[in-house]
Amino acid sequence: MNEVTAPYITLGDFLRREGLADNGGHAKAMIQAGHVSVNGEVEKRRGKKLVEGDRVSIDGTDEVTVSNLRR
């Protein structure tokens, strides 16, 4: 897993980095269709900034916690 050098990562980039989306188009489609939740809330913004400790899930499963962000 690659480290990110910013204090945040966008939702679309996170989905790709974690292998939850095959590519940017796939991430966008999943997000727009309402399949992605951040901290228990459906999120429809691909550019949503995630910080360490945020929890991302796909259709209520596959929960992944954001980590390895360097400050």
Disulfide bonds with the S-S distance in Angstrom:
none
